[in-house]
Amino acid sequence: MTKHIHHWIGGKTVEGASGNWSPVTDPATGAVTAEVALASTEEVGAAVAAAKEAFTTWGTSSLAQRTAILFRYRALLDARRDDIAALITAEHGKVHSDALGEVARGLEVVELACGITTQIKGELSTQVSNRIDVASIRQPLGVVAGITPFNFPAMVPMWMFPLAIACGNTFILKPSEKDPSSANLLAELASEAGLPDGVLNVVHGDKVAVDALLEHPDVSAVSFVGSTPIARYIHTTASANGKRVQALGGAKNHMLVLPDADLDAAADAAVSAAYGSAGERCMAISAVVALDSIADELVEKIRERAEKIKIGPGTDPTSEMGPLITKVHRDKVASYVTGAAAQGAEVVLDGTGFTVDGFEDGHWIGISLLDKVSTDSDAYRDEIFGPVLCVLRAETYEEGMALINASQYGNGTAVFTRDGGAARRFQLEVQAGMVGVNVPVPVPVGYHSFGGWKDSLFGDHHIYGNDGVHFYTRGKVVTTRWPDPADTPTGVDLGFPQNH
């Protein structure tokens, strides 16, 4: 019988009642391994009701209680790393070591949440006027929701809900229906750690469930990570319904390689950042901008390394790259390669005909490398989200910088150079939210914040770090005066209050 994946609401598994299901496949074989329930508007409403009820006590719980649960949760996640990673590999397709890395980066934010006592501290100013004190405090919002993508089914949820619940909110997670199982395990482990029922809920679904969350009056805030068109829709719709929104969109991350760079290190970095997780990362380097004097040499070094990548099932410990998430996505990625030459690119490596013996029905595509790509080509303009690396050429640093800044996206970027002055100039001039200097994938550690500029972010707050704490709380300023019994009455004063 086909495995069924249900919702997690109010601390228990709740069977899908809508009658709508979506297939979950093993990308390495193409076989359907499960069906996930797609929630109706009413089922989303039940999850919101459970979260709202839980907030009445969780929102006023002590920081000591919250952090004690989070410390236990962190220990359980650590002990079950392999189990979480195995679910990711089975449904997403990425190799096991990559899945383990995803879990590790998610744990960083759980650890940040464990220290919420320092992150959420308020401020106090005494004697701002005669016997008057002013305090600034931060309080939870209430019920908040997270809508997360298929490419990091464990890490991105962990970038959201641990910090949200540490701040005193209750949370509804709507993970991708393509690889939903790890989300359920994360919720079950939170319950095992002692998280009260209803504080963390998982509702599976498609656009129906998303719209229900965006429109529900009891949802105070929405976090999202996904493509730019959907991020724009999430931001517009949720904002129109009075919600706080952070919506992280797509990317076209550039890596500028200057003539003084260590070209071997730059080639290693380009290959690792472009083809890791089959390019299904919003922080993947998908465009290398090489100055003309070193471009030919750099392209050759990238080609030599890319050709050696071992592609195979994520369960094979010798595999370095796995399949793409679906056949439809695989075919779309391939179309950019097959059409590249007609749009002026030189196809150095073409991975569109790749397959794996014994796994012919998997969603396979090999490594593709496109050189001399023009900025008006489809392969450059679109977020391909696959193992396709575009190389563009520039005569000068200024030309390369102008090319990068002209992109509609501003998620992450990197420069490779030995020149400290050039690196400093780059980090100040480039229009992107995350910058790497000789670091190709500049994903910040958990206690800094993750987020882009331009069409890579809709909303005012980045995710996790201090921005995350501010997003999941709202400020309140309290002004107090406790008169001394010996004070004489001051009488009525209709003038504007002044400090004395």
N, C-alpha and C positions, 0 to 999 in steps of 0.2 A: 504493500500500500504506500502511496505517496505521503511523505512526511508533511504535516501541516504546521505552519508557524503562526502563532496567535499573538494577541496583544498582552501587555503586562500593565494592569490597571489596579490601583488600590492594594498593591502588595501581593497580587496573585495573577496567574494566567487566566485570561478571559478569552474564550473562544470567539472567533470572528462570526458575526451574525448577519453581515450584509449579504452574504452569498457570493461576493466578488473575491476572486483570488488572482494572484499573479505568479507565474512560474519563477523559480529560482534555479539557475543552472550552474553546473560545474564548468567554468570556462575552458578547462583543459580537455574536456571530453565532449562538451556541447550537450550533455545529457541533463534533463530536468531532474533535480534531486529533491525538490520540495515545492510546496505552494505556500505563499504568504497571504494572510488575510488582508483585504483592503477595507479600511474602516469607512463607515458611513458617517454622515454629519452627526447622527445621534450617538454613535459610538465615541466620536471625538468629544461630544458633549459630556458623556459619562466620565471620560478621563479628566476633563476640566473640572467637573463636579467633585471628583475624588481629590484632585489637587487643591481645589479651593477649600474643601473641608479640612485637609491636612494642614493647610497654611494657618488655620486658626490657632494651632498649638505650635507648629514648627516655627512660624514667624516670630514667636516670642520665646523660643527655647534658648537656653544659655549657650554661649560660645563654647563653654567646656563640653556640653553635651554634643554639639555638632562636631567639634574637632575629635572627640573620642571616637565617634562613629567613623569619621573620615580616616583616622589612623588605622582602625581595624580594616576599613575598606581597602586602603593602600596595601596592607599586608596580604589580603585575599587576592587582589589583582596581581601582586607580585608572584604569589604561589601558583596562580593559574595562567601565567603568561603564555605557556605553550598551548593551552586549551583555547585561549582567545585567538592566538595566532593561527591555529589550525582551522578555526571557523572562517577566518579571513581568507586564508589560502583556498579553502574549499569553495567559497562563494565569489570571491573577487578574482582569484587566480594568481596573485603576487606570490613570489617565493617565500618560503617560511622565514628566512632570515630577515627579509624586508618587513614581513608582518610583525615579527618580534620587535623590530626597530620602531614600527608604528605604535605598538603598545608602550614601549619605553618612553616615547615622546609624550604620549597621553598621560603617563604616570607623573611627568614633571608638573602638570597642572593640578593633579590630585595632591601632590606634595605642596604646591602653592596654597591650595585650599586648606590643607592641614594647618597652615600658618595664618589663617584668616584673622586671628586675634590681633596681629600687628597690621594687617592690610586694611582693616575696617575701623581702626582707631579714629576717634573724632578729635576735635580741637577745643581748647578752652582758653578764653581770654578773661582774666579777672580785673575787676576795678576799671572797666572801660569808661565808666562815669561813676559818680558817687554811689557806692554800694551796688553797682550794677555789673553783672557778669554776662558774657556771651559765649555760648557753646555751639559748635557745629557738629552734627551727628549724621550718620548715614543709616538708612533703614531699608529693608527689603521692599520689593515692588509688589509681590504677591505670586500669582501664577504666571510663569514664563515658559516659553516654548523654544525648542531647537529643531531646525529642519536641516538634515545633514546629508552629504553626498556619498556616492558609492565608493569613491577612491580611497577614503580612509574611514571605514565603517566603525572603527573603535576609537581612533585618535581624535577625530573632530568632535564626536559627542563628548569625549573626556575633556576637550578644550572648553566645553560649555557647562554641563550640568554640575560637576563638582564645585566649581566656583559659585554658581548660582545658588545651590543648596547651602553652601557654607555661609553665604550672605543672608540666609533665612528664607529664600524663596522655595516654592515647590515647582516641579519641572515636568514638562511633557516633551518627550523626544519622538520626533517623526523621522526615523532613519530611511535610507534608500531601500526601496522594495527589491532592489537587485541583490543585495547581500545583507539581509536583516538579522541573521542569527546572533552575531556578536553583540548587538544592542540588547537583546533579551538577556544574554549571559551577564552583561554589565549590570543590568537592573537586578537580576537575581542575586548577584554577589553583594550589591548594595543592601538588599534586604537581609542577607545573611550577616552582614556587618552590623545590623541593628537599625538601619534607616527605617523610620516609621512608615507604615502603609500610606500610600498616596503621595509621598514626597517626590518620588521619581516614578514616572509612568512612561510606557513605550506604546505608541499607537502606530501601527503600520498602515500604509496607504499610498494613494496617488494624489492627483490634484484635488479630488474631493476632500480628502483629509487636510491637505494644505490650506485650502480656502476656508475650511471650517475653523482652523486655528487662527487664520488671519482676521476672520470676521467675528470671532467669539468675544463678547463684551467682557468676559472675565479673564481673558489673557492680556496681561499688561505689557509684555515685551516679546519680541521674536528675534532669535539669532538664526542666521542662515549662511551656508557656504555652498556655492555651486556656480553655475554659468552666469555670465553677465546678463543675458536677457531675463533669466528667472530672478536673479538678484534685484534687477530693476523692478520687476513685477512685485516681488515680495515687499520691497521698500515702499513702493507707491501704494499698494493695497493695504498693508498693515498701518502705514502712517495715516491713510485716509480713515482708518478705523480707530485712530487715537492711540496707537501703540508706539512704544519705543522700539526702534529697529536698528540692527546691525546686519547688513547683508553683504557678504564678501563674494565678489564675482570672479570672472575669468582672468586670464593672464596671457601675455606673450613676453616671457622673461628673456631679456637680452644679456649677453655676456660680451663685454668689450675687451679685446685682447690687444694690448699695445706692443710695439716692437721690442721693448726691453724685457718683456715677460719671459719667464721660464716656459718655453713652449711645450716641453714634455708634461710639466705640471698642468698647464692650461688644457692640453689635449686629454689628459686623464680626467680632469674636472669636467670638461665638456661632455665626454662620453658617459661619465657617471651620472651627471645631472640631467642629461637628455634622455637616456635610455633606462634609468632606474625605474622600477615599477611599470615598465613598458611605456614610459612617458605619461602615465595617467596621474600626474601630480600638478597641482596648480602652481607649484614652485619649480617645476621642471624648466631647465634652460632649453628653449626651443629655437632661439636665434642667437648665433654667434656673429658678432661684428668684428671682423679682423681687418687691421690696417693692411694696405696693399703689399707692403714690403715683406710681410711674414705670412700672408694669407695662403699661398700655395703650400708652404711647408707645414703650416698648421693643419690644413685640410688633409694632407697626406698622413700626418700623425694621428688624426682622428679616425681616418679610414682604417689604418692598420690596427688600431685598438678595437674599433667597432666590429670588425669582421671576426674577432675572436670571442665575442660574447656567446656564451652557451645558453640557448633558449630551450625551455622544456617545462614540464609540469612543475608547479610550485612545491609539490611534495617530494621532488627529486632533489636531494641535497647538492647535486652538482649543477643544478640550474641557476643561472644568474638573472634571467628574465623570463616571465611567464606570459600567458596569453592576454588578450584584451577581454573586457568584461562581457560583451555580447557580440554576436555575429554582425548585427546591424552596425555597431560601432566600428568593428574591424573593417567592414566594407567601406565605411565613410572615410576612415583614416587612409585606406589604400587609395581612394580616389584622388587624394591630394598628391600622392606620389605619381600616379599614372598620368595626371594632368600637368605635372610640373614642367616637363620639357617643352610642351606647347606654349607655356607662359614664360619661356626664356631661361629656365634653370638648367643646370648641368646635374644630371642624376648620377652621383658618384656611387651610391649603393642603393639598390632597389630590393626591399624586403617583402614586396607584395605577394610573391609566389611561394613564400616559406610555409612549410608544414613540418610536423613532428611524426615520425614513424610510430604507428600504433595509436596515435591520437589524432587521426586525420579529421575528425569532426570538431576538434577544438577551435577556438577563436584565435588562430595563430596569425601573426604577421612578424616579419623579420625587421632587421635594422635598416632604416633608410637615411641617406645623407644627401642633401641637396646643396649644391654650391652655386654661387653667383645668382642668388635669388633676388628678384626685384621686389621693391616695397609695395607694388600694386598687384602682386600675384596672390592667388587664393591661399597658397601655402604659407605666405607671410601674414596676410591680413587676418586669417581665422585662427582661433585656438584649436589646434588639431587634436590635442589630448591623446597622443600616441607616440611611438618611437620614431619620430621624424625630426631630424635636426636640419634647420636652414642656416646656411652661411651667407652672410652679406658682407660686402667689401666697402671700405671707406679709405680715402686718401689721408685724412688727418683725424686727430682726436676730436676737433670741433665738428667735423662732418659726422663722425660716429655718434657723438653726443646728440647732435641735432636729429639724427635718425631715430635714436632711442626715445627722445623726448616727444617726437612726433607721433608715437604710438598712442592709441586710445587707452591702452592698458598701463598700469603703473604698480604692479604687484611687487615683484622682486627683480633685482638686477645685480650684476657683478662686474668688477673690473679686475683684470689680471695685469699686474705691473710690478716692477721693482722700485718704481719712483714714488716716494712718499708724497711729494708735492702733487703729482698727477692723481694719486689716489685720493688725497684730500680734496682736490678740486672736483673730482668725479662725485664723491659722496655729497658734496654741497650742491652741485649743479643738476644731478640727475633727478628726474621727476618720478620717483617711485617710493613706496612706503618702506621697503626693506632692501638694504644694500649690503653686498658682500665685497670685501677687498681680498682678493685671492681666495675667496670662499664662494663656491658656485651656487649653493642653495642656502641662502642666509635666513633660515627659519629661526626666529629668536628663541632663546631658552624661556621656560615657563614664566619667569618673573619679569620678563619684558613682554611687550604686546605685539601681536601679529596682525598685519593689515596693510592694504595697499592704498594707492591714490587713483584718481580719475575713475575709469569704468571698472576698476577692480574692487571698489568699495562704495557702498551706498549707506549713508548714515555717518554719525559723528564719532563713533567709538570703534577702535580695533578690538580684537578678541583676546582674551585672557590677560594676564599681567594687571597693572593698575587700571588700564582701560576697562578690563573685564569687571573688576570690582565696581568701578563707577557705573558701568552699564547696568549691572544687576542691583544697584541701590539708588536711592534718591536722597538728596541732602535736605536737612532740616536745621534751621538756626533757631536757638532758644535764648531769649534774653530774660534775665531774672533780676529781681530786686527784692532783697529781704531787709526791710527797714529796721533800724535799731529801735527798741522800745522808747529810747530817749528822744527820738526825732520829733520835731514839731511839725504839724501838718503844713504842707506847702500851699494848699488851696488849689482852685481850678486854674488851669493855664491852657488856653486854646492855641498857643503858639506851637510851631513845629518843634518836635522833640530835639533837643541839642544835648551834647555831652559836655559835662563840666567837671 
